[in-house]
Amino acid sequence: MNSFAQIFVLLIFFLLHFCIADRAENVQNVLSTFNCKNNCIFNYTEINSTTIKFFPRCPEVCAILFIDEKTDLTVAQLKKAFASMFTLVGGLVIENTNLTSISIFSTDAYMSFNIACDTYGVFIRNNRKLKDNSMLSGLYVFRAGDNQECDFQIKNNPLLKVDCEDRYLSEYSKIEVSGNLENCGCKGGEIEISTKNQFANCSVLYGGLQIFNKTPDLSALSNIEIIKGEIEIQNSNFQNLTFLKNLKTIKFRNDGKTENYLINIKNDPEMTRLGLPIGENTEMTNVWQVPMEITIINLENLNPEFCLSLSEILFYFHKSHFSVENLDAKLCPVDTNATKILNPFSENGDFYIICHFISMALLPSNCDIIIGNLIIEAGDEVYTTKLEYTKHLIGTLVIRNTNLVEIEFLGLLSFICSLDETLPLIQIYSNKNLKIANFPEVANIITRGKRIAIIQDNHEDLFKFEPCALFSPFYESTFQKYQTNLTYVGGDCGLDTAEINYSRGSYLLKLFALILIISSLK
């Protein structure tokens, strides 16, 4: 054997040695992470006709199953060995095999096989004969410790068709699928200019879209219809995101975080519009299709002329239930002659009636949406019935110096958005007879500045026996509390309990709050 051959053999030997050692370390990591029953542990780094004899007969097994070219077992033999197992705690590797099917696991009552992969992942790759995909959609891959996604790869199986919208596969936004007979999209993440052409024929992007410190030509993304993951663009010179002109769906998952950023646009000085398509067929939701997670849009440090249209505001913050971290935006000009806008919840093409607020006396009586700061003051009591159909307020709310006893006329109000950071969102003061103030249908509040309500000099019984809370839906969750949270200021809410943070507040707002505090001390 010549010296080159000897070196090659030694190299292979060392590679195998380190591979086996690495596998053993990963298996040990699983065993040290989970509280595994001693009789339900499989700590071998290979599965073959020798080691399979030691596979435990348990419904839950702690192991990393390495099924590869050294596995000398058939699909039937593997299925028999795994017959008692419904949950694998650890990970799964099926690679470099001649298996035609991975239907080797038993399924539970939900027709699923569960893999808790907190410390490892699932890798199905380089299986040249693998064709049967029936088990793929039944793999429920999860992290037991949180809601983050596992490393899940299905790659280079030339006969395998993968449908990422089939059952559990639809819940993964960062799954990597490539090199199979049929794939289900392209890998996203941080886009490199040199690879942009690979997206020309893609309609689905997995792993979201991230662009940092550059402004590449992204016209190749014009065919993307679905993004699985978040959109994050920072330090670019994009004017808008219209390169995603055919986008219909963004699906995301919380990843175990308290707050999830779906769209994060930051430090983009040329950006004047968002420009993502919106409409009755556009959907932005978590993979479970329910608004149960706190999901945030951040629009920060953009062009001073950056604006959101009325349709965008209703779509993102009312229909899609999103919150904001920073909202450096103003309302795009709305034609004062415009009288209606498409209802984003309607499937029948219904419209909302738009009204521009001038005064209560001049306000029509059929307004679904009011644009402007809604001011109700002395003498306006007779006009409050005009507000009985109002659902959305794009502005602030002021109720002052009235003889109102209760506020019951805004019973349908469900959404408030103010893009004026110099004003408190709500001011209710000097209403000497006011005993009840509640907006039971309000589900989301969006502000550019601080979320402040000033409650001052009303009837002594207002909030006398309960903390100040203007929004109290019958079914209140952490999600709803987050979306309707306000800082209450003023004597009616108890000065000692008021918490004010003016890190971004305006001078006028500080002055106004100071006047109220001083007056309450007299």
Summary of the structure (lengths in Angstrom):
residues: 522
radius of gyration: 29.4
end to end distance: 100.7
largest distance: 105.0
contacts: 1625
relative contact order: 0.05
helix: 21%
strand: 28%
